[in-house]
Structure formats: C-alpha cells, structure tokens
Amino acid sequence: MNQRKRSTLVNLTLTAVLLAAPLAVSFPAQPTEAATKAKFTVSPQNFSIGGAQTTIKTINLDGTTYIALRDLSNGLGLGIGFDKATQAAKVAGKNRLLEINLKDSSFKLNDQLLWGPQLVVQDNTTFLPLRFILEQMGYVVGYDSATKLIALQGIQENEVKISAKAIAAEGNGKALRVYYPVLSGLADSGVQEKINAFLKKEADQHVAAAAKEVGLAVKENDQTLDPNSSASNHQLSVDGRFTVTYNEKGRLSLYVDYYVDFGGAHGVTSRVPYTFDLSTGNVLTLKEVANNTNYVSIINSKIKEQIKERKLELITPFETIEADRDFFLNRNGVVVYFTQYEYTPYAAGMPEFVIPYAAFQ
C-alpha cells in the first residue's frame, strides 16, 4: 500500500471511530508505574565508550541494565541538568533534549511526549535503562557476552535537528493530539522547507476530517497536556506520535503511529512511514531504496524465513508484498512490517522484518 493510499486509510479510520463513539476522549496517560524507590545493588560495569574503556556503576533490574543519569556525561559529551523546582532532569546533546519529569515519570524528546520506561530513584540518584536513554540520544549499544563489556558508540548522523509540534483539539468531551516532526538546521533550506511542508500537510490530512466531524477546533500547541487532567478519564483517545528510525548517509526515515482507543478492550494503531532523500526532499519508494529489480522476491523470501524462524502464528498465509509496500529504514536494513490483523492476531502487534541491505546487492 503506497503512502497516499495509506494516508486516506488513516483518515477514514479515525473518522469512523470518532463518529461511531460519541464519548469523551483522552490523550494516552504517560507510564503508569511510578519511580521505583526500592533498594537495589549498585555494581561496577565495564564500558567501552568510543573505544576507551572505563567503569561505571549500574543497577540490574529484571535483566535490564540501568545507569545513573549523572554518569552519562562521562565520555559521552552529554549535558546533564536537574531543576529542583520542577523535579525535571534534562539530558542534552546530538541535537536532542530529553526531559524526564520525576513527578509523574513522563518523558519528552525535543518536545514530543514519549512512552518511557520505569524509573529507579535511589540515594537521590535517578537511574534509567541504558539502552533506552542512549538509543534516544543517538548512540549504538552493544554487548560482548564473553568479556561482559558494554560498548557505546555515537552514530554519525545527518546534521539536522528533528523537533515536534502538536496538532491538538479538545471540546465537548472529545479530544485528540497528534505530534508531527519539524526539521531544522539542514544545510539546504529549500529541501528543509519542502520536507516540513509535506509532513505538516500529511499530519493535517490525518486529523482534519475527524476533528471536523466531531466539531473540534484544531490548533497547534506544543505544550504538554497534564496526564492527570480530567481528559485522562475519557474513554476514547486519538493520539499520533512519530519515531525516527534512521538519520544517516543523506537519508531520513521515520514513521508516525496513529492510535485510536474507543473505550473497548484495546485500540487500533495505523502506521504511516516516510523515507526522505535529504539532498532533494523527495519521499523514496521501496523500489528506489532496494535498487534491485528483484526486490519483491528478495523481501518475500526473507519474510518467509523470519516467519519460520520466529514461529509466528498467522491468521492468513503470507504470499507476497505489494510492489509499493510501506517500509522504513533502520541501521540494519529495510524494515517491512505487517499491519494489525493483516496476517497476525492483535497480540502480535505489528511484526517487523528487517531485510539486510546486503540482500539487495
């Protein structure tokens, strides 16, 4: 399914859900787990940061390595700050600002609310999962099981900052909030303007029909809705958030997940991906990215292999992708995914299949 068809589908989905359920709506609450204050053992861990070895104290929580925020500046060049008045910790660097509100355990990255992990607060020190914090800040995390060495390496990203703005609407017991990306700092201002205009138009199209039908006045607002406000008690929500998956070698890839919760057992997520050529501002197709006339058969073969390896339960047999199948990029390859209920049960989410770049060579 191509980008334009997918955009239309999302609009219809949002509109149908809102019209079918004239209920109050809410923005999804931030992580429900409060900061953990139990005592954990703090242990030294060997790290390789950009090739230099050092030791940093960590906590192991259910098999996940947690690191103290104050230690992130050691060798990483990240700025760490804390505002006692607001109880907010800030991590800055690599064109990013990650804000962590210790009061409600909420997270913001360049002004977009994130689904974040559980916090650990111990001895007036805040600990976060190492992989979460560093991958959000543009680092690759590796682990050598033989030497038990954790390796951290900064990604050589394109020189561009990706911030967030929100389209928000609320009234008569109904509300929505959709974040969309805004680029700044790109050397070619014309390309930057082209991409920003495209992304804004896409975001507008996804929410305009739904907002009009329920009589909401839509406005831009980059302020965060209080997760403890009355809106949190609403039974229906419309939420859109984007994830940047690749920002290297002149290409930028991301997707927006539009989530609609209409008060039932669970909501529905529609994913809309985009991959840009930062030299032209054009949206790249799967055929252009693969650059191989046999790309469809190559992807089909890899998907079938991974279905077998992962023992995925299918509700309908997989045969082939469409030539213009939706995709995004990550550091390991081209990522094709199944949409909800397309081939797998709801519990499987949206299974992703990474096709290594080498497969197309």
N, C-alpha and C positions, 0 to 999 in steps of 0.2 A: 504494500500500500504506500503510495507516494505521499510527500509532505502535505500537498494541498488536500488530497482526499482525507488524510488523517485529521487535518485541521477541521474540516467540515464535520467529521465524525464526532470530534470532541465537543464542538458547539452543540450538536444535536443531543449528545448525551447529557450535557449539563442542563440544557433547556428542558429536556424531558423529565429529568429528575426533579428539578425545581417546580415544574408545573404539576407533577404528579403528587407532590407532598407539600402543601402549603403550611409547613411547620417552621418554627423558629430555627435558625441556623447558627452555627458557631465556627470559629476558627479552631482547628485541632489544638488541644492542650499540649503544652510542652511536656517533657518527660515527667511521668508521674512519680518516679522514685526520687525521694529526697536525697540529699547528700548523706552518704554513709559516714557515721562518726565512730563506728566500732574500731577497736584497736587491731591493727594488722602489723605483721612483722615487716620491718624495712630491711631490705638486703642489698648489698652491693652487686651491681651488674656491669659486666664488661661491655663497652661500646666501641665501635669504630665509627668516628664521625668524620666524613670526608677523607678517610684513610688514616687519621690519627686516633690512637687508642686512648681511652680514658675509662674511668669507673664512675658510675652514677647510682645513687640509691633508688631502689624501686620497690613496689609492692606487687605481690601476685594475688589477684582476686579471681577465683574461678578460672584459672588458667590464662588470664589476661594480664599482661604487664602494664602496670600503672607507673607513671613518672611524675615527680613534683614539678609544678609549673615553674617554680623559681629556678630549676636546673636546666630549663630549655635554652637559656641564653649561653650555656657553657658550650662553646664551639659551634653553635648554630647561627649566631648572629641575630637571634630573635629578641625583640624588646618585650620585656615583661613588666606590667604595671598593675597596681591594685588601688581601687578607690574605696576607702573605708566607709565613706558616707553612703554610697550606693551598693556596697558589697559586690562590686563588679571587678573581675580580673580581666586583663586585656593582654593579648599576645599579638605582636605586630611584626611584619616582615614579609618580603617577597610579594609586595603589592596586596597584602591581606591584613585585615584586622579582625581577629577572633575575640568576641566579647562573651564572657561567662558570668552570668548572674547567679551568685551563690544563694540568693534568697529563694529563688524558685527553680534553680537548676536548669535555666534556659540558656540557649546558645544563639549567637548571631555571628555570621560571617559576612563581612562587607555589607551589612545592613539587612541580610536575609536571615530569618529565623531558621534554625536547623533542628532536626531531630538529633538529640545528643545522648551520650551515654550517662551512666550513673557516675556521680562524683564521689570521691572519698576525701573527707576532711579530717586530718589527724595532726595534732600538735600545732594547730594554727597554720597548717600547710595543706594546700589543695592538690590532690593527685587526679590525673586523668589518664585514660588508656593511651599508651604511647602511640599505637598505630593510628588511632582516631585523630589525635592532635597533630601529628606530623604529616599525615596524608592531607589533612585540611590545609596545612601550611605549605604544601608543595615539596614534600620530601618522600623518598622511597625508603621503605623499611624492610630490611632483610634479616634472616636469622640462620646461623650456621649451627646445626644441631650437634656437630662433632666438637666444636670448640665452645659452644654456648655463647657465641659472640653475636650481639645485635649490631647490624651495620646500618648507618644512616647516611643518605646521600641526597643532596639537593638536586632537584630536577632543573635542567636548563630550559626554562620556559620562554615563550614569546614575550616580548616586552609590551605587555598590555595588562591593565587592571580591569577586573570584572566585578562590578558592584551590582547592587539590587535596588530596584524600585518596586513599589506595590500598587496594584490597582485594587481599591477596596470599596466596598459598599455595604451599608447596613441600614435597616429600617423596617418597621412593621414586622419585627420578629424574624427577619431574614438577613443574611449577610454572606459576604464572600471576600476572599483575599487571595490575589494571585501575584506572585513575585515574577519579575522578568529581568533578564540581565541587561546591563548597560556597560559598554566598553569605553575606556578612556586610556590615554597615553600611547595609542597606536601611532606609529610614525606617519602613516598616510591618513590624514584627517578625512579625506574623501571616502576611503574604504570604511573607516570607523563610522562615519555618518550613515553610510549605506547599510551597514550591518545593524546599527542601532535602530534605524528607521524600520527595517524589516522585522526585527524582534518585537518592537513596540506594536507594530501593526498586527503581528501574529497574536500577541497577548490580547490586544483589543478585540480581535475577532473571536477569541475563545470565550470571552466573558460578556460581550456586548448583548448577544441575544438572550442569554439567561438573565442578565440584570434588567433588561427592558421588560421582559415578560413578568417579572415579579415586582416591577415598579421601584427599582433601586436606583438612586443617583450615584453613579460611579465617579470616583475621584482618585487622583494619585495621592498616595500617602506613604511615605517611607518610615512612618512611626510604627512601633510595635503595639499590637493590641494586648492589653493586660490579660494573660491567660486565666486570671482569677475573676475577670469581669463577668457580668450576667450572661454575656454571649457564650461563655463556656458551658452553660446549661442547655443550650439549644440542641435539638435533636438532628438537625441537618446542617451540613457544612460543605462549602466549596472552597478548595484550597489548591493553590498551584505553587510549586517550588522547583527550582532548577538545580541541576548538578553538572559541574564542569568535569568532564572525564578525560580530556586531552587538550593540552595547550603547548604544543611543541612543533618545531620544524615548519613554521608557517601555516599551521592548521589549528583550528579551534573547534572542539567537539563538545557538545553538551546536550542534555535533554531536560524537558520540563514534565513533571508528573502532576497531572490534574486529578485530584482526589475528591470524590463526591460521597459523602456519608449522609444517607437519608433516614437514619434512625433505625435501620434494620440490624441484622446480625453483623454485617460488615458493609463497607463502602466499595466503590469501584474506582480503579485508577486507570487513566488513559495516559500513555507516554508519547510525547512528541519530541523527536530528536532532530538536531541540526548539526551539520559539519560544514565549517566555513573555510574557504581559501583566503587567508589574510592578505594575500597580495592583490586580490581582485574584489573580495567581499562576496563572491558567489557562493551559493549553497551547493556543495558537492553531492553527486549521486553515488549510489553504491557501485555502479559500473565504473565511474571515474576513479573512485578510491581504490578499487580492486585492480584496475588497469590490466585485466586479463579477460580475453573473450570467453573463457570457460568458467567465469567466476560463479555462476549459479550452480553448476555441478560440483565445483570445489566446495562451496559453502554447504550444499546439501550433504555431501559425503562427511564433512566434519561434524555437522549437526547430528547425523545418524550415529556416528561413532560416539559422540558425547552422550547421546540419549542412552545408548547401550552401557557405556562405562558408568554413568551415574544412576542407572536403573530407574529412569524417570517413568512415572506412571502416566500414560497418555489416555485421554478420553476419546481421541480420534487419531488414526495413524498419520504420521508425518510423511509427506512425499517430496514436496519441493517448496522453495520460497518463490515469491514473485521477483521478477527482474528488477523492480524498483522498491524492493523491500526496505522498510525502515531499519536504521542502523545507527551506531555511534562508534567512536574510536576510543581505545584506551592505549596504554603504553605497550600492551602485549599483542594487539591486533585489532581487527574489525569485529565489533560485537553485534550479533544478531540476536533477537530475543523473541520469545513467544508472548503475545498479549494475554491478559487474563481470560481464562476459559477457552482460549483458541485451541490449544492441544492438551492442556493440563488442568487439573482441578484448581479451585481457588486457593487452596492451601499451598500450592506450589509457587504462588506469586507469579512473577514474570521471569521464567528461566532464561538465563543469558548463555550464549555460546560464543566463545572467543575463537575467531579464526586467525591464526598467526599470520602476520604479514608475509612470512616466508612461503606460506602455502600458495600464494598467488604468483610467486616468482618462477 
